[in-house]
């Protein structure tokens, strides 16, 4: 799990139950995307809740979920690099 801590002490991460995140302080959880099938049964990861792209189509939901996590992790890394 990657934790990004800004200069004010705010911690950002992709939610995971691997550690008890509430031990870091008050949590605010927001949706990062929607993974949904289209009319053909192919899957898309819509990252518009975080101003991201729509990924897909994917033949399997698991592939859309993997792409979603990869994009969110990269976005977290990008935001860490910005001043």
Helices and strands as residue ranges (DSSP letters): E 4-5, E 11-12, G 21-24, E 34-37, E 43-46, G 48-50, E 54-58, H 61-81
